[in-house]
Amino acid sequence: MVPQKQAEAAMVMSETEQDDQREEERTDQSIIGFKNLLWHGGSVYDAWFSCASNQVNSQNSHITHLSFDQIKNDFDQLGKNVAWFGLYDAWFSCASNQVAQVLLTLPYSFSQLGMLSGVLLQVFYGLLGSWTAYLISALYVEYRTRKEKENVSFKNHVIQWFEVLDGLLGPYWKAAGLAFNCTFLLFGSVIQLIACASNIYYINDNLDKRTWTYIFGACCATTVFIPSFHNYRIWSFLGLGMTTYTAWYLTIAAFIHGQVEGVTHSGPTKLVLYFTGATNILYTFGGHAVTVEIMHAMWKPQRFKYIYLFATFYVFTLTIPSASAVYWAFGDQLLNHANAFSLLPRTGFRDAAVILMLIHQFITFGFACTPLYFVWEKVVGVHDTKSMCLRALVRLPVVIPIWFLAIIFPFFGPINSAVGALLVSFTVYIIPALAHMLTYRKALARQNAAEKPPFFLPSWTAMYTVNTFIVVWVFVVGFGFGGWASMRNFIKQVDTFGLFAKCYQCKAPPPQHH
């Protein structure tokens, strides 16, 4: 009866009224399409970010006459022809999240490691991180394939890493994954707040860094209103642009500034400093603790396979030139300046870089915190609700301990190394490698694997060899030596500045003359 009444009503409408209605529908569709373009990521449409930017000037008038359906069809065809283009959401997310504030501490790490070790360890840990990200993606696909065969629906549920471990290996692995992952993401969020306060201080030093931490803690709490990783499309895109600008600013500004008078490049000089710097680089390329959540946000997560590797190659073009240039210019001075901004003269370009990094750190805070929000929602029992206001209210308590810890330990640089050695080493290197080996330890599991070994390493024996090497190396060098060195350095900072330091590594006040 309802369709019949609608048809009768439409018949008595005048042609003018019908035209007006069609115009309103077109407007609504345009608004929805624009909203999806900026807000709801995960499809092949993200090829637009790459293709349209090169063509928009010459074909802008043509695009305005295309319907959204036509654009959709074109993008779908493009996604079929060039499969990896459909990964741009994930690529932006990985590359944007991978560098973040670590970009500003890598020159500090170079001063501890020396130029050669700094470059080599970046390449080494970049490849290791890409491999374990691949393992995580393979385990996610395996878990989801098994669950879908059991007719399990994930319509209103975000799959997380600890659930993958639980489904494949049991509750003990779930507990280990939950403990390490949540603790790492907690301190990852803490680091973003510390970085915000450290950066803004170089623009406005009227307030101390602790006060800036209070302010940015309140600002970052607004991330509770962002539903999921689906909604980070435009932020990932902008965040990567901001990081790119900052990296090349550091490179160019360092060369323009030139070497300071009497510059020395003595690193490495002490084992404790060497392994502290090495674990900071391990942390740099261990930012895939949110891989499962990013994959779940994708409409075709099977395409994720090598995206972290592509992101890593791009990150190399940012981190290696910027860290090398700043270390070349300032040398051993960086040992007492964990933030690269602190040594560069204040200019409009530097202020722009600081502001852009502040925005990016806000975005990265959301990336690190969102999985914690999901975990807390599941604990409280509101994860499946559609009310965003209720979910935002429930999420707020997660921000409070992050805020508090950032005020207690405001040690920019040393905390990166400590987190890298004690948490990242297990979360994104050791546990994924062990989990992959145990999941496919039986011949039947290998035979029915949803994700076969990659083309460049087609043997299961070779995969086991690589995974065993990663477990041993990271446990001994990353967790063992790195944990010893980073904790010694961290304790030294506490002894020097104390807990709740008001202004860590700030300029000394001018002497008072009586």
C-alpha positions as CSV (number, residue, x, y, z in Angstrom):
1,M,0.0,0.0,0.0
2,V,2.8,2.4,0.8
3,P,4.4,2.2,-2.7
4,Q,0.9,2.6,-4.3
5,K,0.2,5.8,-2.3
6,Q,3.6,7.2,-3.2
7,A,2.9,6.5,-6.9
8,E,-0.5,8.2,-6.7
9,A,1.0,11.2,-5.0
10,A,3.7,11.4,-7.6
11,M,1.0,11.3,-10.4
12,V,-0.8,14.4,-9.1
13,M,2.5,16.4,-8.7
14,S,3.1,19.1,-11.3
15,E,6.1,18.9,-13.6
16,T,7.6,21.8,-11.8
17,E,7.3,20.1,-8.4
18,Q,8.9,17.0,-9.8
19,D,11.8,19.0,-11.2
20,D,12.3,20.7,-7.8
21,Q,12.3,17.3,-6.0
22,R,14.8,15.8,-8.4
23,E,17.0,18.8,-7.9
24,E,16.9,18.4,-4.1
25,E,17.7,14.7,-4.5
26,R,20.7,15.5,-6.6
27,T,21.9,18.0,-4.0
28,D,21.5,15.5,-1.2
29,Q,23.4,12.9,-3.2
30,S,26.2,15.4,-3.8
31,I,26.4,16.2,-0.1
32,I,26.5,12.5,0.8
33,G,29.1,11.9,-1.8
34,F,31.3,14.8,-0.6
35,K,30.9,13.6,3.0
36,N,31.9,10.0,2.0
37,L,34.9,11.4,0.1
38,L,36.3,13.2,3.1
39,W,35.0,11.0,6.0
40,H,34.4,7.4,5.1
41,G,37.5,5.6,3.8
42,G,38.4,2.1,2.8
43,S,37.7,1.7,-0.9
44,V,39.4,2.1,-4.2
45,Y,38.1,5.7,-4.4
46,D,41.2,6.7,-2.6
47,A,43.0,6.4,-5.9
48,W,41.5,9.9,-6.4
49,F,44.1,11.3,-4.0
50,S,46.8,10.2,-6.4
51,C,45.2,10.6,-9.8
52,A,42.9,13.6,-9.5
53,S,45.6,15.9,-8.1
54,N,47.5,15.6,-11.4
55,Q,44.4,16.1,-13.5
56,V,42.2,18.5,-11.6
57,N,43.6,21.7,-13.2
58,S,43.1,20.5,-16.8
59,Q,39.9,18.7,-16.3
60,N,38.1,20.5,-13.6
61,S,35.2,21.6,-15.8
62,H,34.7,18.1,-17.0
63,I,34.5,16.6,-13.5
64,T,31.8,19.0,-12.4
65,H,29.4,17.4,-15.0
66,L,30.1,13.8,-14.0
67,S,27.6,12.1,-11.7
68,F,28.8,10.4,-8.5
69,D,27.8,7.0,-10.0
70,Q,30.0,7.7,-13.1
71,I,32.9,8.6,-10.8
72,K,32.2,5.4,-8.8
73,N,32.3,3.3,-11.9
74,D,35.5,4.9,-13.1
75,F,37.2,4.3,-9.7
76,D,36.0,0.7,-9.6
77,Q,37.5,0.1,-13.0
78,L,40.7,1.8,-11.9
79,G,40.8,-0.4,-8.8
80,K,40.5,-3.5,-10.9
81,N,43.3,-2.5,-13.3
82,V,45.6,-1.3,-10.6
83,A,44.8,-3.3,-7.4
84,W,47.2,-1.5,-5.0
85,F,45.5,1.8,-5.7
86,G,42.6,0.6,-3.5
87,L,45.0,0.7,-0.5
88,Y,45.5,4.4,-0.4
89,D,43.5,4.8,2.8
90,A,45.7,2.1,4.5
91,W,48.8,3.5,2.9
92,F,48.2,7.0,4.2
93,S,47.3,5.6,7.6
94,C,50.4,3.5,7.9
95,A,52.8,6.1,6.5
96,S,51.3,8.9,8.5
97,N,51.2,6.9,11.7
98,Q,54.7,5.5,11.2
99,V,56.8,8.6,11.5
100,A,54.8,11.1,13.7
101,Q,56.9,12.7,16.5
102,V,59.8,10.2,16.1
103,L,60.8,12.3,13.1
104,L,62.0,14.9,15.6
105,T,63.9,12.5,17.7
106,L,65.8,10.6,15.0
107,P,68.6,13.3,14.9
108,Y,69.0,12.7,18.6
109,S,69.3,9.0,17.9
110,F,71.9,9.6,15.2
111,S,74.0,11.5,17.7
112,Q,74.0,8.4,19.9
113,L,74.6,5.9,17.0
114,G,76.7,7.8,14.5
115,M,75.8,8.4,10.9
116,L,76.5,5.0,9.4
117,S,74.7,3.0,12.1
118,G,71.8,5.4,12.1
119,V,71.2,4.8,8.4
120,L,71.8,1.1,8.4
121,L,69.5,0.5,11.4
122,Q,66.7,2.5,9.8
123,V,66.8,0.2,6.7
124,F,67.2,-2.9,8.8
125,Y,64.3,-2.2,11.3
126,G,62.2,-0.8,8.4
127,L,62.4,-4.2,6.6
128,L,61.8,-6.1,9.9
129,G,58.8,-4.0,10.7
130,S,57.4,-4.5,7.2
131,W,57.8,-8.3,7.5
132,T,56.0,-8.5,10.9
133,A,53.2,-6.2,9.6
134,Y,52.8,-8.7,6.8
135,L,52.6,-11.6,9.3
136,I,49.9,-9.7,11.3
137,S,47.9,-9.1,8.1
138,A,48.2,-12.8,7.2
139,L,47.0,-13.9,10.7
140,Y,44.1,-11.4,10.4
141,V,43.0,-12.9,7.1
142,E,43.3,-16.4,8.5
143,Y,41.2,-15.5,11.6
144,R,38.5,-13.7,9.6
145,T,38.3,-16.5,7.0
146,R,37.7,-19.1,9.7
147,K,35.1,-17.0,11.5
148,E,33.2,-16.2,8.3
149,K,33.0,-20.0,7.6
150,E,31.3,-20.2,11.0
151,N,28.8,-17.5,9.9
152,V,30.1,-15.0,12.4
153,S,29.1,-11.4,11.6
154,F,31.4,-8.4,12.3
155,K,28.8,-5.8,11.2
156,N,29.0,-3.7,14.4
157,H,32.2,-5.2,15.7
158,V,35.8,-4.1,15.1
159,I,38.3,-7.0,15.1
160,Q,41.4,-6.4,17.2
161,W,44.8,-8.0,17.5
162,F,44.1,-9.8,20.8
163,E,41.0,-11.3,19.4
164,V,42.9,-12.7,16.4
165,L,45.4,-14.3,18.9
166,D,42.5,-15.6,20.9
167,G,40.8,-17.2,17.9
168,L,44.0,-18.8,16.5
169,L,46.0,-19.7,19.6
170,G,43.8,-19.5,22.7
171,P,43.2,-17.3,25.8
172,Y,46.8,-17.2,27.0
173,W,47.9,-15.6,23.8
174,K,44.9,-13.3,24.0
175,A,46.0,-12.1,27.5
176,A,49.6,-11.5,26.3
177,G,48.5,-9.6,23.2
178,L,46.0,-7.5,25.2
179,A,48.6,-6.6,27.8
180,F,51.4,-5.7,25.5
181,N,49.3,-4.0,22.9
182,C,47.2,-1.9,25.2
183,T,50.2,-0.8,27.3
184,F,52.1,0.1,24.1
185,L,49.2,2.2,22.8
186,L,48.8,3.8,26.1
187,F,52.4,5.0,26.2
188,G,52.2,5.8,22.5
189,S,49.4,8.2,23.3
190,V,51.4,9.6,26.2
191,I,54.3,10.3,23.9
192,Q,52.0,12.3,21.6
193,L,51.0,14.6,24.4
194,I,54.6,15.1,25.5
195,A,55.5,15.9,21.9
196,C,52.7,18.4,21.6
197,A,53.9,20.3,24.7
198,S,57.5,20.1,23.6
199,N,56.8,21.5,20.1
200,I,54.5,24.3,21.1
201,Y,57.0,25.6,23.6
202,Y,59.3,26.5,20.7
203,I,56.7,29.0,19.4
204,N,55.3,30.2,22.8
205,D,57.5,29.8,25.8
206,N,55.4,32.1,28.0
207,L,53.9,28.8,29.4
208,D,56.0,25.9,30.6
209,K,55.8,22.5,29.0
210,R,53.7,21.0,31.8
211,T,51.0,23.7,31.4
212,W,51.0,23.0,27.6
213,T,50.5,19.3,28.4
214,Y,47.4,20.2,30.4
215,I,46.0,22.2,27.5
216,F,46.7,19.6,24.8
217,G,45.4,16.8,27.0
218,A,42.0,18.5,26.9
219,C,42.3,19.1,23.1
220,C,43.2,15.5,22.4
221,A,40.3,14.2,24.5
222,T,38.0,15.3,21.6
223,T,39.2,12.2,19.7
224,V,36.5,10.3,21.6
225,F,34.0,11.6,19.0
226,I,35.8,9.9,16.0
227,P,34.0,6.6,15.6
228,S,36.6,4.4,13.9
229,F,39.5,4.2,11.5
230,H,37.0,4.5,8.6
231,N,36.8,8.2,9.5
232,Y,40.5,9.0,9.3
233,R,40.7,9.3,5.6
234,I,41.2,13.1,5.2
235,W,43.2,13.2,8.4
236,S,45.6,10.5,7.2
237,F,46.1,12.3,4.0
238,L,46.7,15.6,5.6
239,G,48.9,14.1,8.3
240,L,51.2,12.6,5.8
241,G,51.5,16.0,4.0
242,M,52.3,17.7,7.3
243,T,55.1,15.1,8.1
244,T,56.5,15.5,4.6
245,Y,56.7,19.2,4.9
246,T,58.4,19.0,8.3
247,A,60.9,16.4,7.2
248,W,62.0,18.5,4.2
249,Y,62.0,21.6,6.3
250,L,64.5,20.0,8.7
251,T,66.7,18.8,5.8
252,I,66.8,22.2,4.0
253,A,67.0,24.3,7.2
254,A,69.9,22.2,8.5
255,F,71.9,22.7,5.2
256,I,71.1,26.4,5.1
257,H,72.2,26.8,8.7
258,G,75.4,24.9,8.0
259,Q,77.6,23.3,10.6
260,V,77.9,25.0,14.0
261,E,81.3,26.2,14.9
262,G,83.5,23.4,16.3
263,V,80.9,20.7,15.5
264,T,81.9,17.2,16.4
265,H,80.4,13.8,15.4
266,S,81.8,11.5,18.0
267,G,79.0,8.9,18.2
268,P,79.0,6.1,19.1
269,T,80.9,6.6,22.3
270,K,79.0,4.5,24.9
271,L,77.1,1.2,24.7
272,V,74.3,2.7,26.7
273,L,73.8,5.5,24.2
274,Y,74.2,3.2,21.2
275,F,71.5,0.8,22.3
276,T,69.2,3.6,23.4
277,G,69.4,5.1,19.9
278,A,68.9,1.7,18.3
279,T,65.7,1.0,20.3
280,N,64.3,4.4,19.3
281,I,64.7,3.4,15.7
282,L,63.1,0.0,16.5
283,Y,60.2,2.0,17.9
284,T,60.1,4.2,14.7
285,F,59.3,1.2,12.5
286,G,57.2,-0.6,15.0
287,G,54.1,1.6,14.6
288,H,51.9,-1.3,13.3
289,A,50.2,-2.0,16.6
290,V,47.0,-0.8,14.9
291,T,47.4,-2.9,11.7
292,V,44.4,-5.1,12.5
293,E,42.1,-2.1,13.1
294,I,43.3,-0.5,9.9
295,M,42.7,-3.7,8.0
296,H,39.3,-4.1,9.5
297,A,38.4,-0.6,8.3
298,M,39.3,-1.6,4.7
299,W,36.5,-2.9,2.5
300,K,38.9,-5.5,1.0
301,P,41.5,-6.2,3.7
302,Q,43.1,-9.0,1.7
303,R,44.8,-6.2,-0.4
304,F,46.7,-5.0,2.6
305,K,49.6,-7.5,2.1
306,Y,52.5,-5.2,1.2
307,I,51.2,-1.8,2.0
308,Y,53.3,-1.4,5.1
309,L,56.4,-2.0,3.0
310,F,55.4,0.6,0.5
311,A,54.8,3.0,3.4
312,T,58.2,2.2,4.8
313,F,59.9,3.0,1.5
314,Y,58.3,6.4,1.5
315,V,59.2,7.0,5.2
316,F,62.8,6.4,4.3
317,T,62.7,9.4,2.0
318,L,61.7,11.5,5.0
319,T,63.6,10.1,7.9
320,I,67.1,9.4,6.4
321,P,67.7,12.8,4.8
322,S,66.3,14.9,7.7
323,A,68.1,13.0,10.5
324,S,71.3,12.9,8.5
325,A,71.2,16.6,7.7
326,V,70.4,17.8,11.3
327,Y,73.1,15.5,12.7
328,W,75.6,16.8,10.2
329,A,74.8,20.4,11.1
330,F,74.8,20.1,14.9
331,G,76.6,16.9,15.8
332,D,77.0,16.1,19.5
333,Q,74.9,19.1,20.5
334,L,71.9,16.8,19.8
335,L,72.8,14.6,22.8
336,N,71.2,17.2,25.0
337,H,68.4,18.2,22.6
338,A,66.0,15.3,22.0
339,N,63.7,17.6,19.9
340,A,65.3,18.7,16.6
341,F,63.3,22.0,16.7
342,S,65.2,23.2,19.7
343,L,68.4,23.8,17.7
344,L,67.1,25.4,14.6
345,P,66.6,29.2,14.5
346,R,63.1,30.5,14.7
347,T,61.6,31.4,11.3
348,G,58.2,31.4,9.7
349,F,59.1,28.1,8.1
350,R,60.0,26.6,11.5
351,D,56.8,27.9,13.1
352,A,54.8,26.4,10.2
353,A,56.5,23.0,10.8
354,V,55.8,23.2,14.5
355,I,52.1,23.9,13.9
356,L,51.7,21.2,11.3
357,M,53.4,18.7,13.6
358,L,51.0,19.7,16.4
359,I,48.1,18.9,14.2
360,H,49.7,15.7,13.1
361,Q,50.4,14.6,16.7
362,F,46.7,15.2,17.4
363,I,45.8,12.9,14.6
364,T,48.4,10.3,15.7
365,F,47.0,10.5,19.3
366,G,43.7,9.5,17.8
367,F,45.3,6.6,15.9
368,A,46.9,5.3,19.1
369,C,43.9,5.9,21.3
370,T,41.1,4.5,19.1
371,P,42.1,0.8,19.7
372,L,42.1,1.6,23.4
373,Y,38.6,3.1,23.0
374,F,37.4,-0.1,21.3
375,V,38.8,-2.3,24.1
376,W,37.2,-0.2,26.8
377,E,33.9,-0.2,25.0
378,K,33.9,-4.0,24.8
379,V,34.7,-4.2,28.6
380,V,31.9,-1.8,29.4
381,G,29.5,-3.4,26.9
382,V,28.7,-0.5,24.6
383,H,30.8,-1.4,21.6
384,D,27.9,-2.6,19.5
385,T,25.7,0.5,20.2
386,K,25.1,3.0,17.4
387,S,24.9,6.0,19.7
388,M,28.1,7.9,19.2
389,C,27.4,10.2,22.1
390,L,27.2,7.3,24.5
391,R,30.4,5.8,23.2
392,A,32.2,9.1,23.5
393,L,31.1,9.5,27.1
394,V,32.3,5.9,27.9
395,R,35.6,6.6,26.2
396,L,36.5,9.7,28.2
397,P,38.1,7.8,31.2
398,V,40.7,6.3,28.8
399,V,42.2,9.8,28.3
400,I,42.7,10.5,32.0
401,P,45.6,8.0,32.7
402,I,47.3,9.1,29.5
403,W,47.1,12.7,30.5
404,F,48.5,11.9,34.0
405,L,51.4,9.8,32.7
406,A,52.4,12.6,30.3
407,I,52.7,14.9,33.2
408,I,54.7,12.5,35.3
409,F,57.2,11.4,32.6
410,P,57.7,14.3,30.2
411,F,61.0,12.9,28.9
412,F,60.9,13.5,25.1
413,G,63.2,11.0,23.4
414,P,64.2,8.7,26.3
415,I,60.6,7.5,26.7
416,N,60.6,6.6,23.0
417,S,63.5,4.3,23.6
418,A,62.1,2.7,26.7
419,V,58.7,2.0,25.1
420,G,60.5,0.6,22.0
421,A,62.6,-1.8,24.1
422,L,60.1,-3.0,26.6
423,L,56.8,-2.9,24.7
424,V,57.3,-2.6,20.9
425,S,59.8,-5.4,20.8
426,F,57.1,-7.8,21.9
427,T,54.0,-6.2,20.6
428,V,55.0,-5.9,16.9
429,Y,58.0,-8.1,16.5
430,I,58.2,-11.1,18.8
431,I,54.6,-12.0,19.3
432,P,53.5,-11.8,15.6
433,A,56.5,-13.9,14.6
434,L,55.8,-16.6,17.2
435,A,52.1,-16.5,16.6
436,H,52.6,-17.1,12.9
437,M,54.9,-20.0,13.5
438,L,52.5,-21.6,16.0
439,T,49.4,-21.0,13.9
440,Y,50.9,-22.9,10.9
441,R,53.0,-25.5,12.9
442,K,50.8,-28.4,11.5
443,A,50.9,-29.5,7.9
444,L,47.1,-29.4,7.6
445,A,47.1,-25.7,8.7
446,R,49.7,-24.9,6.2
447,Q,47.8,-26.7,3.5
448,N,44.6,-24.8,4.2
449,A,46.2,-21.5,5.0
450,A,44.1,-18.5,3.8
451,E,47.3,-16.6,3.0
452,K,50.1,-18.6,1.4
453,P,53.8,-17.6,1.7
454,P,54.7,-14.5,-0.4
455,F,56.2,-14.9,-3.9
456,F,59.7,-13.7,-2.8
457,L,59.8,-16.3,0.0
458,P,57.6,-19.2,-1.2
459,S,58.9,-21.9,1.2
460,W,57.4,-22.4,4.7
461,T,60.8,-23.4,5.9
462,A,62.2,-20.1,4.8
463,M,59.4,-18.2,6.6
464,Y,60.2,-20.2,9.8
465,T,63.8,-19.3,9.5
466,V,63.1,-15.6,9.1
467,N,60.6,-15.6,12.0
468,T,63.1,-17.4,14.3
469,F,65.8,-14.9,13.4
470,I,63.4,-12.0,14.3
471,V,62.4,-13.5,17.6
472,V,66.0,-14.1,18.7
473,W,67.4,-10.8,17.4
474,V,64.7,-8.6,18.9
475,F,64.7,-10.4,22.2
476,V,68.4,-10.3,22.7
477,V,69.3,-6.9,21.0
478,G,66.0,-5.0,21.2
479,F,64.6,-6.2,24.5
480,G,67.8,-7.3,26.3
481,F,70.5,-4.7,25.4
482,G,67.9,-2.1,24.4
483,G,66.0,-2.5,27.6
484,W,69.1,-2.2,29.7
485,A,70.3,0.9,27.9
486,S,67.0,2.7,27.6
487,M,66.1,2.1,31.3
488,R,69.5,3.4,32.4
489,N,69.0,6.5,30.3
490,F,65.4,6.9,31.5
491,I,66.4,6.6,35.2
492,K,69.2,9.2,34.5
493,Q,66.5,11.6,33.2
494,V,64.4,11.1,36.3
495,D,67.4,11.7,38.6
496,T,68.3,14.8,36.7
497,F,64.9,16.4,36.2
498,G,62.7,14.6,38.7
499,L,59.1,13.4,38.2
500,F,56.5,15.9,37.1
501,A,59.3,18.0,35.6
502,K,57.9,21.5,34.9
503,C,59.9,22.1,31.8
504,Y,62.1,19.3,30.5
505,Q,65.2,20.4,28.5
506,C,64.0,24.0,28.5
507,K,66.3,27.0,28.3
508,A,67.9,28.0,31.6
509,P,66.5,31.2,33.0
510,P,68.9,34.2,32.7
511,P,71.0,34.9,35.9
512,Q,69.6,37.5,38.2
513,H,71.9,40.4,39.1
514,H,71.5,42.0,42.6
